[in-house]
Amino acid sequence: MSPVSSSPDALRIPVITIDGPTASGKGTIAQRVADHLGWHALDSGALYRLTALALQRAGGDGQDEALAARLARALDVRFQGERILMGGQDVAGLIRHEAVGNLASEVAALPAVRAALLERQRDFRQAPGLVADGRDMGSVVFPDADLKIFLDADVEIRAHRRHKQLSGKGISANLDDLLSDLRARDARDRGRAHAPLVAAAGAITIDSSRLGIDDVVQQVLGLWSARGPA
């Protein structure tokens, strides 16, 4: 999906936001809910990971706010199903590496980067509807969302999930290191001054620690259905 220019009409397009910490399952849940409804899906974390990858390639680090913001504004990116093209190259696998994810968490704390990506995210609000996942979708990017979900899970369970996910992709990872990284990223995401990870006003919290993917999807769809006609 490629974003288009936002307009006043876009504000009438329904949005479901799914926020939560790293490895809570929000990306998978958002995509499945979107598929069920026939809506678009926005993986906002991918934009920060893409910025981190571009920064990494430019030789920068998490302290280079001006460079990171400039790269964020200039991202040449297109989403095509499971493919993510940056400058014509499919980088969907590259941006899932832990080093890129950790840098993305640092980059996401930079106000100039968040400002640079804000409108790009809002431009994904297209008919018939959008399911957006991230950390500030309901609190900052789409504060008028029709349904806001905060998806949480115990950090140790999230570490095991991430380890299984990476192993399934043939990516070597140490469970203890993953747990340490997740705790550090949680602290960074929740403690940053600009757009911290919080449950948005009016959000419904779902703890997925002991729930399967299908269980959570059905909960979200049930909550949407219970709203009745818009």
N, CA and C atoms as a LAMMPS dump frame, in Angstrom:
ITEM: TIMESTEP
0
ITEM: NUMBER OF ATOMS
690
ITEM: BOX BOUNDS ff ff ff
-5.0000000000000000e+02 5.0000000000000000e+02
-5.0000000000000000e+02 5.0000000000000000e+02
-5.0000000000000000e+02 5.0000000000000000e+02
ITEM: ATOMS id mol type element x y z
1 1 1 N 0.837 -1.189 0
2 1 2 C 0 0 0
3 1 3 C 0.871 1.238 0
4 2 1 N 0.53 2.223 -0.83
5 2 2 C 1.248 3.485 -0.852
6 2 3 C 0.355 4.567 -0.285
7 3 1 N 0.886 5.454 0.563
8 3 2 C 0.054 6.499 1.154
9 3 3 C -0.352 7.538 0.136
10 4 1 N -1.459 8.217 0.398
11 4 2 C -1.912 9.309 -0.447
12 4 3 C -2.052 10.535 0.43
13 5 1 N -2.25 11.675 -0.192
14 5 2 C -2.38 12.906 0.585
15 5 3 C -3.611 12.858 1.466
16 6 1 N -3.468 13.315 2.701
17 6 2 C -4.605 13.342 3.612
18 6 3 C -5.54 14.481 3.236
19 7 1 N -6.806 14.376 3.648
20 7 2 C -7.797 15.4 3.348
21 7 3 C -8.844 15.372 4.436
22 8 1 N -9.7 16.417 4.495
23 8 2 C -10.772 16.406 5.495
24 8 3 C -11.664 15.179 5.379
25 9 1 N -11.856 14.672 4.136
26 9 2 C -12.698 13.49 3.952
27 9 3 C -12.113 12.277 4.661
28 10 1 N -10.78 12.251 4.786
29 10 2 C -10.13 11.105 5.421
30 10 3 C -10.551 10.963 6.876
31 11 1 N -10.935 12.057 7.495
32 11 2 C -11.308 12.023 8.906
33 11 3 C -12.606 11.242 9.132
34 12 1 N -13.361 10.996 8.051
35 12 2 C -14.594 10.217 8.182
36 12 3 C -14.349 8.726 7.953
37 13 1 N -13.123 8.363 7.581
38 13 2 C -12.777 6.962 7.348
39 13 3 C -12.472 6.296 8.688
40 14 1 N -13.117 5.17 8.994
41 14 2 C -12.925 4.54 10.307
42 14 3 C -11.5 4.028 10.518
43 15 1 N -11.07 4.074 11.772
44 15 2 C -9.732 3.626 12.146
45 15 3 C -9.81 2.808 13.435
46 16 1 N -9.109 1.691 13.444
47 16 2 C -8.884 0.915 14.659
48 16 3 C -7.392 0.996 14.952
49 17 1 N -7.029 1.389 16.157
50 17 2 C -5.613 1.45 16.516
51 17 3 C -5.296 0.32 17.498
52 18 1 N -4.13 -0.269 17.312
53 18 2 C -3.65 -1.324 18.205
54 18 3 C -2.237 -0.961 18.627
55 19 1 N -2.116 -0.467 19.847
56 19 2 C -0.812 -0.085 20.389
57 19 3 C -0.348 -1.116 21.4
58 20 1 N 0.953 -1.105 21.66
59 20 2 C 1.488 -2.025 22.652
60 20 3 C 2.991 -2.121 22.55
61 21 1 N 3.612 -2.784 23.517
62 21 2 C 5.06 -2.913 23.537
63 21 3 C 5.567 -3.878 22.469
64 22 1 N 6.88 -3.899 22.294
65 22 2 C 7.525 -4.789 21.344
66 22 3 C 7.162 -6.248 21.608
67 23 1 N 6.866 -6.98 20.528
68 23 2 C 6.594 -8.422 20.573
69 23 3 C 5.316 -8.78 21.329
70 24 1 N 4.38 -7.84 21.407
71 24 2 C 3.087 -8.148 22.036
72 24 3 C 2.141 -8.816 21.043
73 25 1 N 2.534 -8.845 19.766
74 25 2 C 1.705 -9.475 18.743
75 25 3 C 0.826 -8.508 17.993
76 26 1 N 1.015 -7.204 18.229
77 26 2 C 0.1 -6.217 17.648
78 26 3 C 0.129 -6.178 16.119
79 27 1 N 1.304 -6.41 15.521
80 27 2 C 1.395 -6.371 14.065
81 27 3 C 0.597 -7.489 13.423
82 28 1 N 0.746 -8.697 13.951
83 28 2 C 0.009 -9.85 13.431
84 28 3 C -1.487 -9.67 13.631
85 29 1 N -1.87 -9.204 14.818
86 29 2 C -3.29 -8.991 15.115
87 29 3 C -3.878 -7.931 14.186
88 30 1 N -3.159 -6.835 14.019
89 30 2 C -3.65 -5.745 13.167
90 30 3 C -3.865 -6.218 11.734
91 31 1 N -2.913 -6.977 11.21
92 31 2 C -3.037 -7.444 9.833
93 31 3 C -4.222 -8.387 9.672
94 32 1 N -4.429 -9.266 10.64
95 32 2 C -5.533 -10.227 10.535
96 32 3 C -6.889 -9.533 10.688
97 33 1 N -6.96 -8.549 11.572
98 33 2 C -8.204 -7.791 11.715
99 33 3 C -8.495 -7.031 10.419
100 34 1 N -7.456 -6.42 9.853
101 34 2 C -7.616 -5.682 8.602
102 34 3 C -8.066 -6.616 7.477
103 35 1 N -7.451 -7.796 7.397
104 35 2 C -7.834 -8.758 6.358
105 35 3 C -9.294 -9.167 6.51
106 36 1 N -9.725 -9.399 7.748
107 36 2 C -11.114 -9.813 7.998
108 36 3 C -12.092 -8.722 7.574
109 37 1 N -11.753 -7.476 7.858
110 37 2 C -12.652 -6.36 7.546
111 37 3 C -12.509 -5.876 6.106
112 38 1 N -11.447 -6.306 5.436
113 38 2 C -11.189 -5.813 4.084
114 38 3 C -10.625 -4.404 4.094
115 39 1 N -9.915 -4.056 5.164
116 39 2 C -9.351 -2.717 5.325
117 39 3 C -7.85 -2.721 5.04
118 40 1 N -7.29 -1.533 5.051
119 40 2 C -5.847 -1.383 4.94
120 40 3 C -5.217 -1.583 6.321
121 41 1 N -3.918 -1.884 6.325
122 41 2 C -3.179 -2.031 7.583
123 41 3 C -1.931 -1.163 7.523
124 42 1 N -1.616 -0.545 8.641
125 42 2 C -0.393 0.257 8.743
126 42 3 C 0.476 -0.297 9.859
127 43 1 N 1.658 -0.763 9.5
128 43 2 C 2.667 -1.182 10.466
129 43 3 C 3.573 0.021 10.682
130 44 1 N 3.208 0.869 11.631
131 44 2 C 3.968 2.105 11.826
132 44 3 C 5.396 1.834 12.262
133 45 1 N 5.598 0.713 12.976
134 45 2 C 6.939 0.383 13.414
135 45 3 C 7.889 0.18 12.249
136 46 1 N 7.341 -0.273 11.112
137 46 2 C 8.186 -0.489 9.936
138 46 3 C 8.809 0.824 9.473
139 47 1 N 8.069 1.93 9.604
140 47 2 C 8.615 3.22 9.177
141 47 3 C 9.798 3.626 10.044
142 48 1 N 9.712 3.333 11.344
143 48 2 C 10.835 3.651 12.229
144 48 3 C 12.005 2.698 11.986
145 49 1 N 11.703 1.448 11.682
146 49 2 C 12.758 0.5 11.362
147 49 3 C 13.44 0.883 10.044
148 50 1 N 12.663 1.336 9.081
149 50 2 C 13.23 1.775 7.807
150 50 3 C 14.136 2.991 8.008
151 51 1 N 13.684 3.904 8.866
152 51 2 C 14.518 5.065 9.186
153 51 3 C 15.804 4.614 9.86
154 52 1 N 15.691 3.657 10.77
155 52 2 C 16.872 3.14 11.463
156 52 3 C 17.832 2.472 10.48
157 53 1 N 17.289 1.703 9.545
158 53 2 C 18.138 1.045 8.548
159 53 3 C 18.85 2.081 7.687
160 54 1 N 18.112 3.115 7.27
161 54 2 C 18.72 4.174 6.467
162 54 3 C 19.809 4.891 7.259
163 55 1 N 19.557 5.103 8.545
164 55 2 C 20.533 5.763 9.416
165 55 3 C 21.771 4.884 9.59
166 56 1 N 21.533 3.607 9.782
167 56 2 C 22.629 2.648 9.924
168 56 3 C 23.508 2.667 8.678
169 57 1 N 22.877 2.662 7.511
170 57 2 C 23.616 2.665 6.251
171 57 3 C 24.367 3.974 6.024
172 58 1 N 23.845 5.054 6.633
173 58 2 C 24.493 6.36 6.492
174 58 3 C 25.611 6.546 7.516
175 59 1 N 25.805 5.536 8.378
176 59 2 C 26.864 5.614 9.375
177 59 3 C 26.492 6.409 10.605
178 60 1 N 25.191 6.668 10.802
179 60 2 C 24.755 7.435 11.958
180 60 3 C 24.375 6.54 13.11
181 61 1 N 23.982 7.156 14.227
182 61 2 C 23.525 6.395 15.388
183 61 3 C 22.314 7.088 16.001
184 62 1 N 21.873 6.585 17.138
185 62 2 C 20.666 7.08 17.766
186 62 3 C 20.756 8.491 18.301
187 63 1 N 21.936 9.097 18.24
188 63 2 C 22.11 10.479 18.696
189 63 3 C 22.035 11.477 17.552
190 64 1 N 22.009 10.981 16.314
191 64 2 C 22.018 11.864 15.14
192 64 3 C 20.593 12.263 14.752
193 65 1 N 19.989 13.138 15.559
194 65 2 C 18.582 13.481 15.348
195 65 3 C 18.342 14.18 14.024
196 66 1 N 19.177 15.143 13.673
197 66 2 C 18.972 15.888 12.426
198 66 3 C 19.094 14.969 11.216
199 67 1 N 20.109 14.11 11.221
200 67 2 C 20.297 13.18 10.105
201 67 3 C 19.147 12.187 10.04
202 68 1 N 18.734 11.649 11.176
203 68 2 C 17.645 10.675 11.201
204 68 3 C 16.344 11.298 10.692
205 69 1 N 16.061 12.532 11.087
206 69 2 C 14.841 13.214 10.637
207 69 3 C 14.894 13.468 9.136
208 70 1 N 16.048 13.858 8.651
209 70 2 C 16.195 14.105 7.213
210 70 3 C 15.971 12.812 6.421
211 71 1 N 16.513 11.716 6.912
212 71 2 C 16.324 10.431 6.252
213 71 3 C 14.866 9.983 6.317
214 72 1 N 14.212 10.244 7.446
215 72 2 C 12.8 9.88 7.595
216 72 3 C 11.936 10.617 6.58
217 73 1 N 12.204 11.902 6.403
218 73 2 C 11.422 12.691 5.441
219 73 3 C 11.648 12.227 4.016
220 74 1 N 12.842 11.691 3.739
221 74 2 C 13.202 11.338 2.359
222 74 3 C 13.004 9.861 2.047
223 75 1 N 12.432 9.098 2.968
224 75 2 C 12.282 7.659 2.744
225 75 3 C 11.554 7.379 1.427
226 76 1 N 12.191 6.596 0.572
227 76 2 C 11.564 6.142 -0.666
228 76 3 C 11.08 4.724 -0.41
229 77 1 N 9.838 4.609 0.046
230 77 2 C 9.34 3.311 0.494
231 77 3 C 7.985 2.984 -0.104
232 78 1 N 7.811 1.701 -0.411
233 78 2 C 6.525 1.201 -0.886
234 78 3 C 6.26 -0.14 -0.224
235 79 1 N 5.006 -0.338 0.216
236 79 2 C 4.61 -1.599 0.83
237 79 3 C 3.828 -2.399 -0.199
238 80 1 N 4.323 -3.598 -0.493
239 80 2 C 3.663 -4.472 -1.46
240 80 3 C 3.466 -5.856 -0.826
241 81 1 N 2.327 -6.04 -0.166
242 81 2 C 2.101 -7.297 0.534
243 81 3 C 3.148 -7.485 1.616
244 82 1 N 3.864 -8.61 1.557
245 82 2 C 4.899 -8.866 2.545
246 82 3 C 6.227 -8.206 2.169
247 83 1 N 6.291 -7.618 1.003
248 83 2 C 7.516 -6.952 0.566
249 83 3 C 7.5 -5.489 1.002
250 84 1 N 8.654 -5.009 1.433
251 84 2 C 8.819 -3.602 1.769
252 84 3 C 9.995 -3.092 0.951
253 85 1 N 9.695 -2.241 -0.009
254 85 2 C 10.725 -1.749 -0.919
255 85 3 C 11.234 -0.385 -0.466
256 86 1 N 12.537 -0.299 -0.265
257 86 2 C 13.176 0.974 0.044
258 86 3 C 14.224 1.231 -1.03
259 87 1 N 13.994 2.277 -1.817
260 87 2 C 14.887 2.547 -2.93
261 87 3 C 14.899 1.413 -3.933
262 88 1 N 13.756 0.698 -4.023
263 88 2 C 13.644 -0.395 -4.975
264 88 3 C 14.119 -1.729 -4.451
265 89 1 N 14.73 -1.779 -3.273
266 89 2 C 15.236 -3.023 -2.69
267 89 3 C 14.262 -3.546 -1.636
268 90 1 N 13.993 -4.846 -1.657
269 90 2 C 13.132 -5.458 -0.654
270 90 3 C 13.928 -5.616 0.64
271 91 1 N 13.555 -4.844 1.654
272 91 2 C 14.295 -4.848 2.924
273 91 3 C 13.444 -5.404 4.063
274 92 1 N 12.354 -6.114 3.721
275 92 2 C 11.443 -6.629 4.745
276 92 3 C 12.175 -7.494 5.765
277 93 1 N 13.12 -8.294 5.312
278 93 2 C 13.88 -9.142 6.226
279 93 3 C 14.909 -8.359 7.011
280 94 1 N 15.569 -7.429 6.355
281 94 2 C 16.634 -6.663 7.001
282 94 3 C 16.127 -5.85 8.19
283 95 1 N 14.94 -5.264 8.06
284 95 2 C 14.471 -4.383 9.134
285 95 3 C 13.982 -5.157 10.355
286 96 1 N 13.904 -6.492 10.252
287 96 2 C 13.475 -7.299 11.394
288 96 3 C 14.656 -7.771 12.238
289 97 1 N 15.879 -7.467 11.811
290 97 2 C 17.029 -7.833 12.612
291 97 3 C 17.011 -7.042 13.924
292 98 1 N 17.465 -7.673 15
293 98 2 C 17.407 -7.049 16.318
294 98 3 C 18.204 -5.755 16.391
295 99 1 N 19.342 -5.693 15.692
296 99 2 C 20.158 -4.48 15.726
297 99 3 C 19.383 -3.298 15.155
298 100 1 N 18.629 -3.548 14.087
299 100 2 C 17.818 -2.486 13.484
300 100 3 C 16.669 -2.129 14.416
301 101 1 N 16.063 -3.144 15.036
302 101 2 C 14.962 -2.884 15.963
303 101 3 C 15.399 -2.057 17.158
304 102 1 N 16.567 -2.361 17.697
305 102 2 C 17.068 -1.602 18.841
306 102 3 C 17.364 -0.157 18.455
307 103 1 N 17.954 0.032 17.26
308 103 2 C 18.224 1.397 16.798
309 103 3 C 16.908 2.128 16.527
310 104 1 N 15.916 1.412 16.006
311 104 2 C 14.607 2.023 15.746
312 104 3 C 13.977 2.538 17.036
313 105 1 N 14.168 1.793 18.125
314 105 2 C 13.64 2.226 19.422
315 105 3 C 14.309 3.522 19.864
316 106 1 N 15.591 3.662 19.599
317 106 2 C 16.303 4.907 19.938
318 106 3 C 15.831 6.047 19.052
319 107 1 N 15.724 5.767 17.753
320 107 2 C 15.304 6.777 16.78
321 107 3 C 13.888 7.27 17.08
322 108 1 N 13.027 6.345 17.521
323 108 2 C 11.637 6.699 17.789
324 108 3 C 11.49 7.66 18.952
325 109 1 N 12.521 7.794 19.761
326 109 2 C 12.473 8.724 20.894
327 109 3 C 12.846 10.14 20.49
328 110 1 N 13.26 10.329 19.229
329 110 2 C 13.706 11.641 18.756
330 110 3 C 12.511 12.45 18.233
331 111 1 N 12.177 13.57 18.844
332 111 2 C 11.006 14.36 18.425
333 111 3 C 10.999 14.73 16.95
334 112 1 N 12.165 15.078 16.399
335 112 2 C 12.22 15.496 14.994
336 112 3 C 11.855 14.346 14.058
337 113 1 N 12.208 13.13 14.444
338 113 2 C 11.87 11.965 13.627
339 113 3 C 10.376 11.686 13.704
340 114 1 N 9.815 11.75 14.889
341 114 2 C 8.377 11.507 15.044
342 114 3 C 7.573 12.546 14.268
343 115 1 N 8.026 13.79 14.304
344 115 2 C 7.342 14.843 13.547
345 115 3 C 7.437 14.579 12.046
346 116 1 N 8.597 14.104 11.604
347 116 2 C 8.804 13.844 10.184
348 116 3 C 7.899 12.73 9.67
349 117 1 N 7.595 11.765 10.526
350 117 2 C 6.797 10.613 10.098
351 117 3 C 5.305 10.742 10.395
352 118 1 N 4.918 11.761 11.153
353 118 2 C 3.524 11.881 11.583
354 118 3 C 2.554 11.937 10.407
355 119 1 N 2.736 12.868 9.494
356 119 2 C 1.806 13 8.375
357 119 3 C 1.882 11.813 7.431
358 120 1 N 3.083 11.222 7.301
359 120 2 C 3.211 10.041 6.436
360 120 3 C 2.316 8.922 6.954
361 121 1 N 2.24 8.798 8.281
362 121 2 C 1.381 7.77 8.867
363 121 3 C -0.088 8.112 8.665
364 122 1 N -0.456 9.36 8.877
365 122 2 C -1.862 9.75 8.727
366 122 3 C -2.345 9.605 7.287
367 123 1 N -1.433 9.698 6.325
368 123 2 C -1.812 9.564 4.923
369 123 3 C -2.25 8.145 4.557
370 124 1 N -2.013 7.182 5.449
371 124 2 C -2.446 5.813 5.187
372 124 3 C -3.932 5.622 5.501
373 125 1 N -4.589 6.658 5.998
374 125 2 C -6.017 6.566 6.318
375 125 3 C -6.819 6.661 5.022
376 126 1 N -7.124 5.502 4.468
377 126 2 C -7.817 5.428 3.189
378 126 3 C -9.033 4.504 3.313
379 127 1 N -10.046 4.777 2.482
380 127 2 C -11.255 3.957 2.477
381 127 3 C -10.904 2.535 2.026
382 128 1 N -11.627 1.54 2.572
383 128 2 C -12.814 1.647 3.443
384 128 3 C -12.49 1.818 4.933
385 129 1 N -11.225 1.626 5.333
386 129 2 C -10.867 1.776 6.732
387 129 3 C -9.413 1.394 6.937
388 130 1 N -8.914 1.672 8.136
389 130 2 C -7.505 1.413 8.445
390 130 3 C -7.371 0.79 9.831
391 131 1 N -6.521 -0.231 9.921
392 131 2 C -6.1 -0.778 11.212
393 131 3 C -4.628 -0.435 11.355
394 132 1 N -4.295 0.376 12.358
395 132 2 C -2.928 0.867 12.526
396 132 3 C -2.335 0.356 13.823
397 133 1 N -1.134 -0.209 13.732
398 133 2 C -0.497 -0.682 14.958
399 133 3 C 0.807 0.063 15.205
400 134 1 N 1.12 0.239 16.482
401 134 2 C 2.346 0.937 16.847
402 134 3 C 2.408 1.166 18.344
403 135 1 N 2.916 2.332 18.712
404 135 2 C 3.031 2.668 20.124
405 135 3 C 2.261 3.935 20.486
406 136 1 N 1.98 4.775 19.487
407 136 2 C 1.238 6.006 19.767
408 136 3 C 0.139 6.234 18.738
409 137 1 N -0.361 5.148 18.139
410 137 2 C -1.389 5.287 17.114
411 137 3 C -2.662 5.905 17.684
412 138 1 N -3.082 5.43 18.854
413 138 2 C -4.312 5.939 19.445
414 138 3 C -4.134 7.209 20.241
415 139 1 N -2.933 7.44 20.736
416 139 2 C -2.692 8.614 21.583
417 139 3 C -2.278 9.844 20.798
418 140 1 N -1.555 9.662 19.682
419 140 2 C -1.005 10.807 18.945
420 140 3 C -1.418 10.833 17.483
421 141 1 N -1.199 9.721 16.771
422 141 2 C -1.398 9.734 15.319
423 141 3 C -2.867 9.773 14.932
424 142 1 N -3.683 8.915 15.567
425 142 2 C -5.119 8.882 15.281
426 142 3 C -5.904 9.001 16.592
427 143 1 N -5.847 10.168 17.241
428 143 2 C -6.538 10.327 18.527
429 143 3 C -8.058 10.222 18.405
430 144 1 N -8.587 10.352 17.184
431 144 2 C -10.032 10.258 16.966
432 144 3 C -10.449 8.86 16.507
433 145 1 N -9.568 7.876 16.652
434 145 2 C -9.863 6.516 16.198
435 145 3 C -11.17 6.007 16.785
436 146 1 N -11.882 5.211 15.999
437 146 2 C -13.184 4.698 16.413
438 146 3 C -13.062 3.628 17.493
439 147 1 N -11.987 2.871 17.458
440 147 2 C -11.733 1.842 18.471
441 147 3 C -10.243 1.817 18.75
442 148 1 N -9.879 1.899 20.036
443 148 2 C -8.478 1.895 20.437
444 148 3 C -8.206 0.681 21.325
445 149 1 N -7.206 -0.083 20.93
446 149 2 C -6.804 -1.265 21.684
447 149 3 C -5.382 -1.066 22.194
448 150 1 N -5.148 -1.461 23.447
449 150 2 C -3.777 -1.506 23.966
450 150 3 C -3.486 -2.968 24.251
451 151 1 N -2.585 -3.553 23.449
452 151 2 C -2.278 -4.974 23.538
453 151 3 C -1.001 -5.171 24.347
454 152 1 N -1.113 -5.865 25.452
455 152 2 C 0.032 -6.05 26.339
456 152 3 C 0.29 -7.539 26.548
457 153 1 N 1.451 -7.859 27.11
458 153 2 C 1.795 -9.239 27.462
459 153 3 C 3.01 -9.203 28.368
460 154 1 N 3.161 -10.211 29.196
461 154 2 C 4.302 -10.309 30.097
462 154 3 C 5.604 -10.289 29.29
463 155 1 N 6.606 -9.585 29.776
464 155 2 C 7.843 -9.401 29.018
465 155 3 C 8.567 -10.719 28.764
466 156 1 N 8.516 -11.658 29.7
467 156 2 C 9.185 -12.941 29.476
468 156 3 C 8.481 -13.743 28.381
469 157 1 N 7.176 -13.667 28.347
470 157 2 C 6.427 -14.34 27.289
471 157 3 C 6.728 -13.698 25.946
472 158 1 N 6.844 -12.378 25.941
473 158 2 C 7.175 -11.69 24.688
474 158 3 C 8.564 -12.073 24.2
475 159 1 N 9.49 -12.243 25.122
476 159 2 C 10.85 -12.641 24.742
477 159 3 C 10.843 -14.026 24.102
478 160 1 N 10.085 -14.955 24.681
479 160 2 C 9.994 -16.301 24.111
480 160 3 C 9.343 -16.251 22.727
481 161 1 N 8.326 -15.419 22.572
482 161 2 C 7.67 -15.285 21.268
483 161 3 C 8.636 -14.742 20.227
484 162 1 N 9.39 -13.713 20.599
485 162 2 C 10.34 -13.123 19.663
486 162 3 C 11.434 -14.135 19.301
487 163 1 N 11.89 -14.909 20.287
488 163 2 C 12.917 -15.919 20.035
489 163 3 C 12.408 -16.958 19.035
490 164 1 N 11.169 -17.401 19.234
491 164 2 C 10.57 -18.376 18.326
492 164 3 C 10.408 -17.793 16.929
493 165 1 N 9.996 -16.526 16.874
494 165 2 C 9.799 -15.849 15.584
495 165 3 C 11.117 -15.75 14.819
496 166 1 N 12.167 -15.326 15.501
497 166 2 C 13.465 -15.173 14.852
498 166 3 C 14.04 -16.524 14.438
499 167 1 N 13.898 -17.502 15.308
500 167 2 C 14.407 -18.842 14.995
501 167 3 C 13.71 -19.408 13.761
502 168 1 N 12.408 -19.135 13.662
503 168 2 C 11.652 -19.604 12.505
504 168 3 C 12.111 -18.982 11.209
505 169 1 N 12.734 -17.828 11.307
506 169 2 C 13.253 -17.144 10.114
507 169 3 C 14.734 -17.421 9.899
508 170 1 N 15.277 -18.324 10.729
509 170 2 C 16.678 -18.666 10.57
510 170 3 C 17.637 -17.632 11.125
511 171 1 N 17.122 -16.753 11.997
512 171 2 C 17.955 -15.704 12.589
513 171 3 C 18.371 -16.142 13.984
514 172 1 N 19.676 -16.215 14.223
515 172 2 C 20.188 -16.647 15.512
516 172 3 C 19.945 -15.57 16.571
517 173 1 N 19.471 -16.002 17.743
518 173 2 C 19.206 -15.046 18.822
519 173 3 C 19.318 -15.756 20.16
520 174 1 N 19.836 -15.036 21.149
521 174 2 C 19.969 -15.562 22.495
522 174 3 C 18.79 -15.086 23.336
523 175 1 N 18.094 -16.017 23.991
524 175 2 C 16.883 -15.676 24.731
525 175 3 C 17.154 -14.662 25.837
526 176 1 N 18.241 -14.842 26.579
527 176 2 C 18.553 -13.906 27.667
528 176 3 C 18.822 -12.507 27.117
529 177 1 N 19.514 -12.447 25.978
530 177 2 C 19.787 -11.144 25.362
531 177 3 C 18.498 -10.494 24.888
532 178 1 N 17.6 -11.291 24.329
533 178 2 C 16.318 -10.76 23.866
534 178 3 C 15.516 -10.188 25.032
535 179 1 N 15.51 -10.913 26.143
536 179 2 C 14.773 -10.455 27.32
537 179 3 C 15.339 -9.138 27.823
538 180 1 N 16.662 -9.047 27.871
539 180 2 C 17.317 -7.811 28.304
540 180 3 C 17 -6.657 27.359
541 181 1 N 17.037 -6.947 26.058
542 181 2 C 16.74 -5.911 25.058
543 181 3 C 15.3 -5.426 25.176
544 182 1 N 14.37 -6.367 25.37
545 182 2 C 12.959 -5.993 25.481
546 182 3 C 12.719 -5.122 26.706
547 183 1 N 13.334 -5.472 27.811
548 183 2 C 13.174 -4.656 29.016
549 183 3 C 13.722 -3.257 28.809
550 184 1 N 14.868 -3.165 28.125
551 184 2 C 15.464 -1.855 27.858
552 184 3 C 14.581 -1.055 26.907
553 185 1 N 14.032 -1.719 25.892
554 185 2 C 13.178 -1.022 24.933
555 185 3 C 11.865 -0.59 25.576
556 186 1 N 11.32 -1.435 26.451
557 186 2 C 10.107 -1.061 27.176
558 186 3 C 10.344 0.209 27.99
559 187 1 N 11.47 0.24 28.705
560 187 2 C 11.787 1.399 29.548
561 187 3 C 11.974 2.646 28.693
562 188 1 N 12.63 2.48 27.555
563 188 2 C 12.867 3.615 26.663
564 188 3 C 11.551 4.1 26.056
565 189 1 N 10.719 3.155 25.6
566 189 2 C 9.454 3.534 24.961
567 189 3 C 8.48 4.177 25.949
568 190 1 N 8.417 3.637 27.162
569 190 2 C 7.479 4.172 28.157
570 190 3 C 7.982 5.456 28.801
571 191 1 N 9.296 5.625 28.825
572 191 2 C 9.855 6.765 29.534
573 191 3 C 10.236 7.96 28.697
574 192 1 N 10.116 7.842 27.37
575 192 2 C 10.53 8.973 26.536
576 192 3 C 9.58 10.155 26.733
577 193 1 N 10.127 11.342 26.577
578 193 2 C 9.353 12.557 26.823
579 193 3 C 8.325 12.807 25.729
580 194 1 N 8.64 12.417 24.496
581 194 2 C 7.774 12.706 23.364
582 194 3 C 7.03 11.448 22.935
583 195 1 N 5.705 11.481 22.974
584 195 2 C 4.845 10.369 22.553
585 195 3 C 5.245 9.046 23.183
586 196 1 N 5.236 8.964 24.52
587 196 2 C 5.606 7.708 25.183
588 196 3 C 4.568 6.615 24.942
589 197 1 N 5 5.377 25.151
590 197 2 C 4.092 4.245 25.034
591 197 3 C 3.145 4.236 26.227
592 198 1 N 1.875 4.532 25.963
593 198 2 C 0.841 4.512 27.003
594 198 3 C -0.456 4.034 26.366
595 199 1 N -1.351 3.557 27.196
596 199 2 C -2.687 3.24 26.706
597 199 3 C -3.411 4.567 26.466
598 200 1 N -3.874 4.782 25.253
599 200 2 C -4.545 6.037 24.907
600 200 3 C -5.842 6.188 25.703
601 201 1 N -6.267 7.421 25.847
602 201 2 C -7.543 7.682 26.509
603 201 3 C -8.652 6.924 25.791
604 202 1 N -9.415 6.154 26.537
605 202 2 C -10.506 5.395 25.942
606 202 3 C -10.104 4.05 25.377
607 203 1 N -8.815 3.704 25.47
608 203 2 C -8.353 2.424 24.92
609 203 3 C -8.8 1.261 25.799
610 204 1 N -9.033 0.135 25.164
611 204 2 C -9.377 -1.1 25.862
612 204 3 C -8.124 -1.974 25.893
613 205 1 N -7.7 -2.357 27.088
614 205 2 C -6.495 -3.166 27.234
615 205 3 C -6.818 -4.652 27.122
616 206 1 N -6.03 -5.338 26.303
617 206 2 C -6.129 -6.785 26.167
618 206 3 C -4.762 -7.377 26.514
619 207 1 N -4.73 -8.268 27.492
620 207 2 C -3.492 -8.942 27.871
621 207 3 C -3.432 -10.255 27.091
622 208 1 N -2.463 -10.36 26.197
623 208 2 C -2.376 -11.534 25.325
624 208 3 C -1.433 -12.602 25.866
625 209 1 N -0.99 -12.448 27.115
626 209 2 C -0.011 -13.383 27.679
627 209 3 C -0.457 -14.838 27.544
628 210 1 N -1.728 -15.098 27.773
629 210 2 C -2.225 -16.47 27.739
630 210 3 C -3.306 -16.663 26.675
631 211 1 N -3.269 -15.799 25.668
632 211 2 C -4.238 -15.893 24.583
633 211 3 C -3.537 -16.199 23.261
634 212 1 N -4.198 -16.977 22.418
635 212 2 C -3.676 -17.232 21.091
636 212 3 C -4.025 -16.084 20.157
637 213 1 N -3.414 -16.073 18.988
638 213 2 C -3.658 -15.014 18.01
639 213 3 C -5.14 -14.939 17.641
640 214 1 N -5.74 -16.097 17.353
641 214 2 C -7.152 -16.109 16.954
642 214 3 C -8.057 -15.571 18.057
643 215 1 N -7.7 -15.868 19.324
644 215 2 C -8.496 -15.375 20.448
645 215 3 C -8.507 -13.85 20.485
646 216 1 N -7.329 -13.26 20.297
647 216 2 C -7.23 -11.8 20.343
648 216 3 C -7.948 -11.178 19.156
649 217 1 N -7.762 -11.768 17.979
650 217 2 C -8.438 -11.25 16.781
651 217 3 C -9.945 -11.239 16.989
652 218 1 N -10.473 -12.321 17.529
653 218 2 C -11.916 -12.396 17.757
654 218 3 C -12.373 -11.368 18.791
655 219 1 N -11.55 -11.113 19.795
656 219 2 C -11.901 -10.085 20.779
657 219 3 C -12 -8.715 20.122
658 220 1 N -11.012 -8.4 19.291
659 220 2 C -11.005 -7.088 18.63
660 220 3 C -12.195 -6.967 17.688
661 221 1 N -12.442 -8 16.91
662 221 2 C -13.574 -7.963 15.969
663 221 3 C -14.898 -7.875 16.73
664 222 1 N -14.96 -8.553 17.886
665 222 2 C -16.161 -8.483 18.706
666 222 3 C -16.401 -7.083 19.229
667 223 1 N -15.322 -6.435 19.655
668 223 2 C -15.437 -5.059 20.16
669 223 3 C -15.865 -4.107 19.039
670 224 1 N -15.356 -4.365 17.829
671 224 2 C -15.735 -3.509 16.706
672 224 3 C -17.211 -3.733 16.347
673 225 1 N -17.617 -4.978 16.304
674 225 2 C -18.998 -5.306 15.968
675 225 3 C -19.971 -4.741 16.997
676 226 1 N -19.546 -4.758 18.252
677 226 2 C -20.422 -4.286 19.341
678 226 3 C -20.689 -2.786 19.263
679 227 1 N -19.856 -2.068 18.508
680 227 2 C -20.066 -0.636 18.376
681 227 3 C -21.351 -0.324 17.628
682 228 1 N -21.758 -1.248 16.745
683 228 2 C -22.938 -0.997 15.947
684 228 3 C -22.63 -0.086 14.781
685 229 1 N -23.637 0.279 13.975
686 229 2 C -23.421 1.149 12.809
687 229 3 C -22.819 2.468 13.215
688 230 1 N -21.891 2.968 12.368
689 230 2 C -21.25 4.262 12.637
690 230 3 C -22.259 5.379 12.487
